[in-house]
């Protein structure tokens, strides 16, 4: 969080944070291009114990891990403390409108400069809208591999300070679904808990 605040304070653009859980590991084996999306990130966060175990078995030395849901909430708190601007992209229209209300109530110093649901055909228009509003933070509440591809492909066109894909957190913060119990979070299986709650359409 200190790194992103320093980045924003220096007026830089295009800082990409990507979380990797077991579902993203599966994508890495299926899609070579997905690996490029991950590698383009400035920070690749290990989102779950199982991924940490897997990478250690592969011989990687890891500095730590954090749940992307917690990073999202920390960045919202940072944005509130520093009176930053944000843009929200993803979920249904009803969910995104609820989320705007929740953030407005809980983080009164944040200015939401724009938001759009996750159902659109003209991606170029979305990129233009975000770039025109040039938020400090862009949060993408959409599934993989869309959020990784969108971030990696457009991060220098978006005129955005920090880009973070947050998956199903829009639904959780809007009150549509619940976060997993802390014990499940520690096991790194929060993604599985979300699928359990909504097995059909959980990726949106």
N, CA, C and O of each residue as an XYZ file, in Angstrom:
816
protein
N       0.825     -1.201      0.000
C       0.000      0.000      0.000
C       0.862      1.255      0.000
O       0.520      2.247     -0.643
N       1.977      1.212      0.718
C       2.885      2.356      0.721
C       3.474      2.574     -0.667
O       3.699      3.711     -1.081
N       3.725      1.474     -1.388
C       4.285      1.563     -2.729
C       3.307      2.225     -3.694
O       3.707      3.041     -4.523
N       2.029      1.874     -3.586
C       1.049      2.476     -4.487
C       0.852      3.953     -4.178
O       0.675      4.756     -5.093
N       0.880      4.319     -2.915
C       0.728      5.733     -2.555
C       1.916      6.550     -3.055
O       1.745      7.680     -3.512
N       3.117      5.983     -2.970
C       4.296      6.685     -3.490
C       4.168      6.842     -5.006
O       4.476      7.900     -5.556
N       3.721      5.801     -5.662
C       3.522      5.823     -7.111
C       2.539      6.927     -7.507
O       2.791      7.698     -8.433
N       1.425      6.986     -6.795
C       0.414      7.991     -7.100
C       0.909      9.397     -6.784
O       0.629     10.342     -7.522
N       1.640      9.530     -5.693
C       2.162     10.841     -5.305
C       3.130     11.388     -6.346
O       3.266     12.602     -6.498
N       3.803     10.486     -7.063
C       4.742     10.901     -8.103
C       4.059     11.112     -9.449
O       4.705     11.455    -10.440
N       2.733     10.901     -9.473
C       1.969     11.149    -10.686
C       2.151     10.111    -11.778
O       1.894     10.394    -12.948
N       2.588      8.921    -11.417
C       2.821      7.874    -12.401
C       1.512      7.162    -12.769
O       0.522      7.230    -12.040
N       1.537      6.483    -13.909
C       0.355      5.784    -14.407
C       0.681      4.315    -14.702
O       1.829      3.957    -14.968
N      -0.360      3.477    -14.648
C      -0.252      2.116    -15.142
C       0.354      1.098    -14.211
O       0.950      0.128    -14.681
N       0.228      1.276    -12.893
C       0.740      0.294    -11.934
C      -0.271     -0.848    -11.841
O      -1.409     -0.642    -11.421
N       0.148     -2.048    -12.232
C      -0.761     -3.197    -12.329
C      -0.471     -4.208    -11.222
O       0.654     -4.688    -11.083
N      -1.498     -4.522    -10.441
C      -1.401     -5.541     -9.397
C      -2.280     -6.720     -9.807
O      -3.457     -6.541    -10.123
N      -1.713     -7.918     -9.802
C      -2.462     -9.104    -10.188
C      -2.369    -10.161     -9.097
O      -1.279    -10.482     -8.621
N      -3.507    -10.692     -8.709
C      -3.536    -11.782     -7.746
C      -3.605    -13.119     -8.462
O      -4.295    -13.259     -9.471
N      -2.885    -14.101     -7.932
C      -2.870    -15.435     -8.539
C      -3.362    -16.452     -7.524
O      -2.748    -16.649     -6.475
N      -4.489    -17.103     -7.849
C      -4.979    -18.196     -7.017
C      -4.952    -19.490     -7.831
O      -4.389    -19.513     -8.926
N      -5.544    -20.555     -7.321
C      -5.444    -21.836     -8.017
C      -6.139    -21.812     -9.379
O      -5.736    -22.524    -10.298
N      -7.176    -20.995     -9.504
C      -7.863    -20.893    -10.800
C      -6.959    -20.238    -11.836
O      -6.944    -20.652    -12.995
N      -6.203    -19.214    -11.426
C      -5.268    -18.593    -12.360
C      -4.116    -19.537    -12.722
O      -3.636    -19.525    -13.856
N      -3.681    -20.345    -11.772
C      -2.643    -21.341    -12.066
C      -3.132    -22.291    -13.162
O      -2.375    -22.651    -14.063
N      -4.401    -22.691    -13.075
C      -4.984    -23.561    -14.104
C      -4.976    -22.867    -15.465
O      -4.675    -23.491    -16.483
N      -5.307    -21.569    -15.482
C      -5.280    -20.815    -16.734
C      -3.874    -20.751    -17.316
O      -3.695    -20.802    -18.533
N      -2.877    -20.639    -16.440
C      -1.496    -20.563    -16.917
C      -1.122    -21.790    -17.733
O      -0.369    -21.689    -18.702
N      -1.642    -22.942    -17.348
C      -1.340    -24.183    -18.064
C      -2.127    -24.302    -19.364
O      -1.701    -24.992    -20.290
N      -3.271    -23.630    -19.434
C      -4.123    -23.737    -20.613
C      -3.800    -22.688    -21.672
O      -3.925    -22.943    -22.870
N      -3.385    -21.509    -21.218
C      -3.249    -20.372    -22.132
C      -1.884    -19.711    -21.960
O      -1.590    -19.115    -20.924
N      -1.061    -19.831    -22.995
C       0.279    -19.236    -22.923
C       0.202    -17.715    -22.820
O       1.012    -17.095    -22.132
N      -0.775    -17.116    -23.505
C      -0.906    -15.661    -23.484
C      -1.266    -15.152    -22.092
O      -0.890    -14.042    -21.714
N      -1.998    -15.970    -21.327
C      -2.357    -15.577    -19.967
C      -1.108    -15.368    -19.116
O      -1.078    -14.508    -18.236
N      -0.081    -16.164    -19.392
C       1.191    -16.006    -18.680
C       1.789    -14.625    -18.955
O       2.369    -14.001    -18.066
N       1.640    -14.159    -20.191
C       2.140    -12.822    -20.529
C       1.380    -11.736    -19.773
O       1.970    -10.745    -19.342
N       0.077    -11.922    -19.613
C      -0.716    -10.953    -18.855
C      -0.220    -10.879    -17.409
O      -0.081     -9.789    -16.854
N       0.042    -12.023    -16.810
C       0.530    -12.058    -15.435
C       1.914    -11.423    -15.342
O       2.183    -10.625    -14.444
N       2.780    -11.784    -16.274
C       4.159    -11.286    -16.235
C       4.260     -9.788    -16.485
O       5.269     -9.170    -16.144
N       3.230     -9.200    -17.075
C       3.257     -7.758    -17.322
C       2.969     -6.956    -16.056
O       3.139     -5.737    -16.037
N       2.539     -7.636    -15.010
C       2.169     -6.957    -13.764
C       3.387     -6.406    -13.040
O       4.484     -6.957    -13.132
N       3.177     -5.314    -12.321
C       4.235     -4.753    -11.483
C       4.354     -5.538    -10.179
O       5.448     -5.700     -9.639
N       3.217     -6.023     -9.680
C       3.198     -6.889     -8.502
C       2.303     -8.081     -8.814
O       1.166     -7.914     -9.254
N       2.821     -9.285     -8.585
C       2.009    -10.497     -8.661
C       1.841    -11.001     -7.239
O       2.796    -11.440     -6.598
N       0.610    -10.927     -6.763
C       0.326    -11.314     -5.388
C      -0.139    -12.755     -5.309
O      -0.961    -13.200     -6.110
N       0.400    -13.486     -4.327
C      -0.006    -14.869     -4.093
C      -1.274    -14.852     -3.251
O      -1.258    -14.483     -2.077
N      -2.375    -15.263     -3.882
C      -3.692    -15.183     -3.244
C      -4.129    -16.574     -2.790
O      -4.977    -17.205     -3.420
N      -3.537    -17.045     -1.685
C      -3.948    -18.343     -1.163
C      -2.793    -19.244     -0.794
O      -1.745    -19.227     -1.440
N      -2.989    -20.030      0.249
C      -1.961    -20.937      0.752
C      -1.612    -22.001     -0.271
O      -0.442    -22.354     -0.422
N      -2.616    -22.522     -0.978
C      -2.366    -23.609     -1.920
C      -1.428    -23.167     -3.042
O      -0.585    -23.945     -3.488
N      -1.572    -21.913     -3.503
C      -0.671    -21.395     -4.529
C       0.740    -21.247     -3.963
O       1.726    -21.540     -4.641
N       0.823    -20.795     -2.730
C       2.116    -20.654     -2.073
C       2.832    -21.998     -1.994
O       4.023    -22.094     -2.289
N       2.101    -23.027     -1.597
C       2.688    -24.372     -1.536
C       3.170    -24.827     -2.914
O       4.271    -25.358     -3.058
N       2.330    -24.609     -3.914
C       2.647    -25.038     -5.280
C       3.940    -24.375     -5.772
O       4.827    -25.045     -6.302
N       4.036    -23.063     -5.592
C       5.208    -22.335     -6.082
C       6.475    -22.719     -5.320
O       7.562    -22.773     -5.895
N       6.327    -22.984     -4.032
C       7.489    -23.420     -3.259
C       7.977    -24.779     -3.728
O       9.181    -25.031     -3.776
N       7.030    -25.667     -4.079
C       7.398    -26.971     -4.621
C       8.128    -26.841     -5.954
O       8.970    -27.668     -6.303
N       7.784    -25.774     -6.697
C       8.432    -25.509     -7.979
C       9.789    -24.817     -7.818
O      10.495    -24.575     -8.798
N      10.142    -24.499     -6.558
C      11.457    -23.911     -6.295
C      11.497    -22.409     -6.211
O      12.579    -21.826     -6.141
N      10.325    -21.752     -6.217
C      10.293    -20.293     -6.123
C      10.446    -19.860     -4.664
O       9.924    -20.501     -3.752
N      11.174    -18.759     -4.465
C      11.283    -18.155     -3.141
C      10.263    -17.022     -3.059
O      10.282    -16.104     -3.879
N       9.392    -17.087     -2.089
C       8.299    -16.133     -1.972
C       8.513    -15.197     -0.788
O       8.988    -15.606      0.272
N       8.153    -13.936     -0.993
C       8.316    -12.948      0.073
C       7.089    -12.869      0.967
O       7.141    -12.258      2.034
N       5.989    -13.476      0.548
C       4.774    -13.432      1.360
C       3.558    -13.521      0.479
O       3.670    -13.646     -0.740
N       2.384    -13.457      1.098
C       1.142    -13.531      0.353
C       0.086    -12.709      1.079
O       0.221    -12.404      2.264
N      -0.957    -12.361      0.356
C      -2.080    -11.640      0.952
C      -3.302    -11.902      0.101
O      -3.196    -12.041     -1.117
N      -4.456    -11.971      0.727
C      -5.690    -12.154     -0.023
C      -5.997    -10.878     -0.805
O      -5.931     -9.776     -0.260
N      -6.332    -11.035     -2.078
C      -6.639     -9.865     -2.910
C      -7.828     -9.082     -2.375
O      -7.909     -7.865     -2.543
N      -8.758     -9.792     -1.723
C      -9.895     -9.106     -1.109
C      -9.412     -8.132     -0.039
O      -9.942     -7.027      0.085
N      -8.410     -8.540      0.730
C      -7.860     -7.661      1.764
C      -7.086     -6.504      1.150
O      -7.121     -5.387      1.666
N      -6.389     -6.766      0.054
C      -5.659     -5.698     -0.639
C      -6.646     -4.658     -1.163
O      -6.401     -3.456     -1.058
N      -7.751     -5.118     -1.722
C      -8.796     -4.219     -2.219
C      -9.277     -3.290     -1.112
O      -9.364     -2.077     -1.308
N      -9.583     -3.848      0.030
C     -10.093     -3.038      1.134
C      -9.011     -2.103      1.686
O      -9.313     -0.992      2.121
N      -7.753     -2.554      1.667
C      -6.667     -1.682      2.118
C      -6.484     -0.505      1.163
O      -6.259      0.625      1.596
N      -6.581     -0.777     -0.125
C      -6.434      0.296     -1.105
C      -7.605      1.275     -1.042
O      -7.426      2.475     -1.256
N      -8.788      0.770     -0.752
C      -9.922      1.671     -0.534
C      -9.667      2.575      0.665
O      -9.969      3.767      0.625
N      -9.113      2.008      1.728
C      -8.803      2.802      2.909
C      -7.735      3.847      2.592
O      -7.828      4.993      3.033
N      -6.713      3.441      1.821
C      -5.680      4.390      1.404
C      -6.282      5.513      0.564
O      -5.964      6.689      0.746
N      -7.163      5.120     -0.363
C      -7.816      6.115     -1.218
C      -8.639      7.083     -0.391
O      -8.684      8.277     -0.686
N      -9.287      6.577      0.636
C     -10.084      7.428      1.512
C      -9.197      8.382      2.305
O      -9.493      9.571      2.421
N      -8.108      7.845      2.847
C      -7.195      8.673      3.641
C      -6.561      9.792      2.823
O      -6.322     10.890      3.327
N      -6.294      9.496      1.550
C      -5.597     10.461      0.690
C      -6.523     11.201     -0.263
O      -6.073     11.946     -1.134
N      -7.838     10.982     -0.085
C      -8.846     11.651     -0.925
C      -8.597     11.392     -2.413
O      -8.528     12.321     -3.217
N      -8.465     10.118     -2.756
C      -8.199      9.719     -4.132
C      -9.494      9.514     -4.923
O     -10.592      9.490     -4.368
N      -9.323      9.368     -6.241
C     -10.451      9.080     -7.131
C     -10.390      7.615     -7.561
O      -9.310      7.038     -7.686
N     -11.565      7.023     -7.786
C     -11.618      5.631     -8.223
C     -12.641      5.454     -9.336
O     -13.561      6.255     -9.500
N     -12.451      4.379    -10.095
C     -13.392      3.961    -11.135
C     -13.661      2.482    -10.902
O     -12.738      1.720    -10.617
N     -14.931      2.068    -11.022
C     -15.338      0.692    -10.767
C     -15.867      0.081    -12.058
O     -16.728      0.661    -12.719
N     -15.345     -1.103    -12.418
C     -15.759     -1.770    -13.649
C     -16.079     -3.229    -13.358
O     -15.219     -3.988    -12.913
N     -17.353     -3.620    -13.619
C     -17.686     -5.027    -13.458
C     -19.044     -5.255    -12.817
O     -19.731     -4.317    -12.413
N     -19.414     -6.537    -12.736
C     -20.645     -6.999    -12.094
C     -21.885     -6.554    -12.880
O     -21.771     -6.007    -13.977
N     -23.058     -6.792    -12.309
C     -24.307     -6.373    -12.937
C     -24.570     -4.901    -12.629
O     -23.916     -4.318    -11.764
N     -25.517     -4.306    -13.330
C     -25.855     -2.906    -13.088
C     -26.366     -2.705    -11.666
O     -26.005     -1.735    -11.000
N     -27.201     -3.622    -11.210
C     -27.748     -3.529     -9.853
C     -26.635     -3.608     -8.813
O     -26.623     -2.843     -7.848
N     -25.701     -4.535     -9.014
C     -24.601     -4.702     -8.059
C     -23.690     -3.492     -8.042
O     -23.298     -3.029     -6.971
N     -23.346     -2.972     -9.211
C     -22.413     -1.848     -9.265
C     -23.038     -0.604     -8.633
O     -22.336      0.193     -8.009
N     -24.343     -0.434     -8.789
C     -25.015      0.709     -8.167
C     -25.053      0.558     -6.645
O     -24.871      1.534     -5.917
N     -25.287     -0.660     -6.169
C     -25.237     -0.906     -4.724
C     -23.841     -0.644     -4.184
O     -23.678     -0.053     -3.116
N     -22.837     -1.086     -4.927
C     -21.446     -0.909     -4.498
C     -21.093      0.567     -4.392
O     -20.420      0.981     -3.449
N     -21.544      1.359     -5.353
C     -21.304      2.806     -5.312
C     -21.897      3.396     -4.038
O     -21.270      4.240     -3.398
N     -23.090      2.963     -3.664
C     -23.720      3.450     -2.432
C     -22.907      3.058     -1.208
O     -22.693      3.873     -0.311
N     -22.452      1.802     -1.172
C     -21.684      1.316     -0.022
C     -20.379      2.091      0.129
O     -20.046      2.539      1.226
N     -19.645      2.248     -0.961
C     -18.364      2.956     -0.890
C     -18.577      4.417     -0.514
O     -17.809      4.975      0.270
N     -19.608      5.035     -1.063
C     -19.912      6.432     -0.740
C     -20.198      6.611      0.745
O     -19.798      7.607      1.349
N     -20.893      5.637      1.329
C     -21.230      5.713      2.754
C     -20.040      5.392      3.657
O     -19.835      6.056      4.673
N     -19.258      4.379      3.293
C     -18.190      3.907      4.167
C     -16.872      4.653      3.971
O     -16.047      4.707      4.883
N     -16.674      5.222      2.797
C     -15.414      5.921      2.495
C     -15.763      7.309      1.946
O     -15.705      7.555      0.741
N     -16.116      8.181      2.841
C     -16.686      9.477      2.451
C     -15.702     10.392      1.725
O     -16.125     11.331      1.050
N     -14.402     10.138      1.848
C     -13.411     10.991      1.188
C     -13.052     10.526     -0.216
O     -12.363     11.232     -0.952
N     -13.520      9.342     -0.584
C     -13.260      8.843     -1.932
C     -14.216      9.514     -2.915
O     -15.400      9.691     -2.628
N     -13.685      9.880     -4.071
C     -14.545     10.410     -5.140
C     -14.624      9.377     -6.257
O     -13.621      9.077     -6.905
N     -15.810      8.840     -6.477
C     -16.027      7.870     -7.549
C     -16.273      8.648     -8.835
O     -17.332      9.251     -9.007
N     -15.296      8.636     -9.735
C     -15.397      9.442    -10.952
C     -16.129      8.718    -12.070
O     -16.518      9.330    -13.065
N     -16.319      7.397    -11.902
C     -17.039      6.657    -12.928
C     -17.233      5.203    -12.540
O     -16.510      4.664    -11.701
N     -18.214      4.586    -13.159
C     -18.422      3.152    -12.963
C     -19.193      2.609    -14.157
O     -19.921      3.337    -14.832
N     -19.016      1.312    -14.404
C     -19.733      0.661    -15.496
C     -19.888     -0.808    -15.160
O     -18.991     -1.414    -14.574
N     -21.025     -1.385    -15.530
C     -21.213     -2.813    -15.285
C     -20.294     -3.636    -16.197
O     -19.634     -3.099    -17.087
N     -20.269     -4.927    -15.956
C     -19.343     -5.795    -16.682
C     -19.885     -6.373    -17.967
O     -19.291     -7.295    -18.526
N     -21.010     -5.850    -18.454
C     -21.631     -6.370    -19.660
C     -21.604     -5.301    -20.750
O     -22.441     -4.398    -20.773
N     -20.638     -5.416    -21.642
C     -20.510     -4.426    -22.710
C     -19.846     -5.090    -23.915
O     -19.108     -6.066    -23.778
N     -20.123     -4.547    -25.080
C     -19.538     -5.065    -26.318
C     -18.398     -4.179    -26.818
O     -17.436     -4.665    -27.413
N     -18.516     -2.890    -26.570
C     -17.541     -1.931    -27.089
C     -16.480     -1.625    -26.023
O     -16.615     -0.680    -25.245
N     -15.437     -2.437    -26.006
C     -14.380     -2.258    -25.010
C     -13.640     -0.936    -25.197
O     -13.200     -0.324    -24.224
N     -13.505     -0.499    -26.444
C     -12.789      0.746    -26.734
C     -13.456      1.935    -26.049
O     -12.772      2.815    -25.525
N     -14.795      1.965    -26.051
C     -15.520      3.061    -25.410
C     -15.275      3.069    -23.903
O     -15.155      4.135    -23.299
N     -15.203      1.895    -23.298
C     -14.914      1.795    -21.861
C     -13.522      2.332    -21.564
O     -13.332      3.093    -20.615
N     -12.556      1.937    -22.373
C     -11.177      2.418    -22.188
C     -11.130      3.937    -22.315
O     -10.460      4.606    -21.529
N     -11.836      4.479    -23.295
C     -11.873      5.931    -23.488
C     -12.475      6.646    -22.281
O     -11.971      7.679    -21.840
N     -13.561      6.080    -21.754
C     -14.237      6.691    -20.615
C     -13.328      6.725    -19.396
O     -13.248      7.737    -18.699
N     -12.646      5.618    -19.145
C     -11.736      5.561    -17.998
C     -10.583      6.546    -18.191
O     -10.211      7.266    -17.265
N     -10.024      6.572    -19.395
C      -8.902      7.474    -19.672
C      -9.309      8.931    -19.512
O      -8.535      9.742    -19.003
N     -10.514      9.265    -19.941
C     -11.011     10.647    -19.833
C     -11.134     11.062    -18.366
O     -10.886     12.216    -18.017
N     -11.517     10.115    -17.513
C     -11.726     10.416    -16.098
C     -10.467     10.189    -15.261
O     -10.413     10.572    -14.093
N      -9.463      9.569    -15.864
C      -8.131      9.302    -15.277
C      -8.144      9.135    -13.741
O      -7.591      9.962    -13.016
N      -8.779      8.059    -13.264
C      -8.836      7.832    -11.813
C      -7.491      7.435    -11.232
O      -6.613      6.942    -11.941
N      -7.343      7.655     -9.947
C      -6.142      7.166     -9.262
C      -6.151      5.641     -9.210
O      -5.125      4.996     -9.426
N      -7.323      5.074     -8.921
C      -7.463      3.620     -8.834
C      -8.571      3.140     -9.772
O      -9.657      3.718     -9.822
N      -8.276      2.076    -10.508
C      -9.290      1.363    -11.274
C      -9.417     -0.031    -10.669
O      -8.442     -0.782    -10.619
N     -10.621     -0.377    -10.209
C     -10.886     -1.697     -9.661
C     -11.787     -2.458    -10.634
O     -12.841     -1.967    -11.037
N     -11.351     -3.664    -11.003
C     -12.073     -4.458    -11.992
C     -12.666     -5.685    -11.310
O     -11.939     -6.593    -10.908
N     -13.987     -5.705    -11.181
C     -14.679     -6.815    -10.546
C     -15.224     -7.778    -11.575
O     -16.435     -7.973    -11.685
N     -14.308     -8.386    -12.338
C     -14.690     -9.308    -13.402
C     -13.816    -10.560    -13.338
O     -12.791    -10.568    -12.657
N     -14.218    -11.617    -14.046
C     -13.507    -12.890    -13.940
C     -12.196    -12.921    -14.716
O     -11.912    -12.042    -15.529
N     -11.409    -13.953    -14.446
C     -10.239    -14.250    -15.273
C     -10.712    -15.044    -16.491
O     -11.646    -15.837    -16.375
N     -10.094    -14.850    -17.646
C      -8.894    -14.043    -17.856
C      -9.170    -12.604    -18.265
O      -8.243    -11.876    -18.622
N     -10.460    -12.172    -18.219
C     -10.770    -10.827    -18.712
C      -9.994     -9.752    -17.968
O      -9.362     -8.899    -18.590
N     -10.037     -9.788    -16.626
C      -9.442     -8.674    -15.881
C      -7.943     -8.585    -16.098
O      -7.393     -7.484    -16.143
N      -7.266     -9.727    -16.235
C      -5.823     -9.713    -16.479
C      -5.513     -9.203    -17.891
O      -4.593     -8.410    -18.088
N      -6.300     -9.676    -18.872
C      -6.079     -9.226    -20.246
C      -6.363     -7.735    -20.390
O      -5.596     -7.013    -21.027
N      -7.461     -7.273    -19.800
C      -7.833     -5.861    -19.884
C      -6.750     -4.982    -19.256
O      -6.359     -3.966    -19.830
N      -6.275     -5.371    -18.091
C      -5.246     -4.597    -17.392
C      -3.955     -4.545    -18.191
O      -3.378     -3.476    -18.389
N      -3.506     -5.715    -18.650
C      -2.228     -5.789    -19.355
C      -2.286     -5.084    -20.709
O      -1.322     -4.435    -21.115
N      -3.407     -5.211    -21.399
C      -3.532     -4.653    -22.746
C      -3.681     -3.139    -22.741
O      -3.147     -2.457    -23.616
N      -4.402     -2.614    -21.763
C      -4.784     -1.194    -21.811
C      -4.165     -0.322    -20.723
O      -4.446      0.876    -20.676
N      -3.338     -0.879    -19.853
C      -2.942     -0.108    -18.672
C      -2.266      1.221    -18.997
O      -2.366      2.164    -18.213
N      -1.578      1.317    -20.142
C      -0.926      2.577    -20.488
C      -1.868      3.521    -21.243
O      -1.544      4.693    -21.431
N      -3.021      3.024    -21.672
C      -4.009      3.862    -22.350
C      -5.043      4.410    -21.367
O      -5.739      5.380    -21.667
N      -5.138      3.790    -20.199
C      -6.220      4.090    -19.268
C      -6.012      5.379    -18.472
O      -6.947      5.892    -17.857
N      -4.785      5.898    -18.488
C      -4.473      7.103    -17.711
C      -4.853      6.918    -16.242
O      -5.333      7.844    -15.589
N      -4.631      5.710    -15.741
C      -4.991      5.342    -14.377
C      -3.735      5.077    -13.564
O      -2.773      4.496    -14.067
N      -3.744      5.502    -12.309
C      -2.575      5.289    -11.474
C      -2.337      3.832    -11.158
O      -1.262      3.303    -11.441
N      -3.328      3.169    -10.572
C      -3.195      1.782    -10.118
C      -4.394      0.979    -10.604
O      -5.538      1.419    -10.488
N      -4.119     -0.214    -11.156
C      -5.171     -1.104    -11.637
C      -5.118     -2.403    -10.836
O      -4.063     -3.027    -10.715
N      -6.262     -2.800    -10.293
C      -6.337     -4.042     -9.520
C      -7.601     -4.802     -9.898
O      -8.698     -4.245     -9.852
N      -7.455     -6.071    -10.270
C      -8.590     -6.946    -10.488
C      -9.011     -7.572     -9.173
O      -8.185     -8.156     -8.471
N     -10.286     -7.458     -8.830
C     -10.746     -7.909     -7.507
C     -11.777     -9.031     -7.583
O     -12.364     -9.402     -6.567
N     -12.002     -9.574     -8.785
C     -12.882    -10.727     -8.919
C     -14.268    -10.510     -8.343
O     -14.975     -9.586     -8.745
N     -14.664    -11.370     -7.389
C     -16.009    -11.338     -6.839
C     -16.237    -10.382     -5.693
O     -17.290    -10.433     -5.058
N     -15.274     -9.499     -5.402
C     -15.427     -8.594     -4.262
C     -16.534     -7.557     -4.445
O     -17.064     -7.048     -3.457
N     -16.890     -7.236     -5.686
C     -17.982     -6.293     -5.897
C     -19.280     -6.858     -5.315
O     -20.025     -6.155     -4.632
N     -19.535     -8.135     -5.595
C     -20.743     -8.776     -5.071
C     -20.718     -8.854     -3.556
O     -21.749     -8.670     -2.908
N     -19.559     -9.122     -2.987
C     -19.438     -9.222     -1.531
C     -19.685     -7.869     -0.875
O     -20.458     -7.775      0.078
N     -19.036     -6.821     -1.376
C     -19.214     -5.497     -0.780
C     -20.618     -4.944     -0.997
O     -21.120     -4.166     -0.185
N     -21.257     -5.356     -2.110
C     -22.619     -4.900     -2.383
C     -23.641     -5.661     -1.551
O     -24.819     -5.304     -1.525
N     -23.187     -6.715     -0.868
C     -24.078     -7.474     -0.003
C     -24.779     -8.641     -0.676
O     -25.686     -9.236     -0.095
N     -24.366     -8.979     -1.909
C     -25.005    -10.093     -2.622
C     -24.524    -11.451     -2.123
O     -25.291    -12.413     -2.078
N     -23.257    -11.519     -1.751
C     -22.677    -12.752     -1.216
C     -21.841    -12.402      0.003
O     -21.554    -11.232      0.258
N     -21.452    -13.431      0.757
C     -20.666    -13.224      1.963
C     -19.221    -13.643      1.742
O     -18.936    -14.539      0.948
N     -18.319    -12.988      2.450
C     -16.933    -13.450      2.454
C     -16.846    -14.759      3.220
O     -17.639    -15.030      4.122
N     -15.879    -15.550      2.845
C     -15.676    -16.825      3.525
C     -15.282    -16.588      4.977
O     -14.719    -15.542      5.302
N     -15.572    -17.549      5.856
C     -15.103    -17.446      7.239
C     -13.581    -17.313      7.264
O     -12.893    -17.754      6.343
N     -13.069    -16.702      8.327
C     -11.638    -16.448      8.425
C     -10.809    -17.724      8.283
O      -9.727    -17.694      7.698
N     -11.303    -18.839      8.809
C     -10.548    -20.093      8.691
C     -10.415    -20.516      7.232
O      -9.370    -21.024      6.827
N     -11.462    -20.311      6.441
C     -11.410    -20.643      5.023
C     -10.469    -19.682      4.291
O      -9.740    -20.092      3.388
N     -10.486    -18.400      4.682
C      -9.582    -17.424      4.080
C      -8.131    -17.820      4.302
O      -7.310    -17.735      3.388
N      -7.818    -18.250      5.512
C      -6.442    -18.618      5.834
C      -5.971    -19.828      5.039
O      -4.784    -19.960      4.742
N      -6.899    -20.706      4.697
C      -6.563    -21.878      3.892
C      -6.406    -21.527      2.406
O      -5.985    -22.358      1.601
N      -6.752    -20.285      2.062
C      -6.625    -19.858      0.672
C      -7.712    -20.395     -0.221
O      -7.506    -20.522     -1.428
N      -8.881    -20.718      0.342
C      -9.961    -21.328     -0.421
C     -11.187    -20.423     -0.523
O     -12.307    -20.902     -0.699
N     -10.971    -19.120     -0.413
C     -12.100    -18.188     -0.479
C     -12.792    -18.251     -1.837
O     -14.011    -18.109     -1.925
N     -12.009    -18.465     -2.895
C     -12.581    -18.580     -4.238
C     -13.548    -19.753     -4.319
O     -14.573    -19.657     -4.994
N     -13.241    -20.867     -3.639
C     -14.104    -22.034     -3.648
C     -15.389    -21.770     -2.871
O     -16.459    -22.257     -3.235
N     -15.269    -20.996     -1.800
C     -16.445    -20.623     -1.003
C     -17.410    -19.789     -1.822
O     -18.625    -19.942     -1.693
N     -16.873    -18.891     -2.680
C     -17.731    -18.068     -3.531
C     -18.473    -18.932     -4.550
O     -19.652    -18.705     -4.823
N     -17.773    -19.928     -5.114
C     -18.424    -20.826     -6.068
C     -19.527    -21.620     -5.366
O     -20.592    -21.845     -5.939
N     -19.273    -22.043     -4.132
C     -20.258    -22.793     -3.351
C     -21.534    -21.975     -3.155
O     -22.642    -22.507     -3.221
N     -21.358    -20.659     -2.911
C     -22.529    -19.806     -2.703
C     -23.312    -19.574     -3.985
O     -24.536    -19.451     -3.961
N     -22.598    -19.514     -5.109
C     -23.251    -19.197     -6.373
C     -22.612    -20.006     -7.487
O     -21.827    -19.464     -8.265
N     -22.930    -21.289     -7.584
C     -22.255    -22.164     -8.532
C     -22.509    -21.817     -9.990
O     -21.702    -22.161    -10.854
N     -23.617    -21.140    -10.282
C     -23.912    -20.729    -11.649
C     -23.690    -19.226    -11.761
O     -24.289    -18.435    -11.033
N     -22.814    -18.853    -12.692
C     -22.577    -17.435    -12.921
C     -21.683    -16.789    -11.887
O     -21.720    -15.570    -11.719
N     -20.859    -17.593    -11.173
C     -20.022    -17.031    -10.120
C     -18.913    -16.149    -10.659
O     -18.322    -15.382     -9.899
N     -18.609    -16.234    -11.954
C     -17.503    -15.480    -12.497
C     -17.871    -14.038    -12.801
O     -16.990    -13.226    -13.086
N     -19.133    -13.707    -12.747
C     -19.528    -12.316    -13.029
C     -19.842    -11.593    -11.737
O     -20.193    -10.413    -11.760
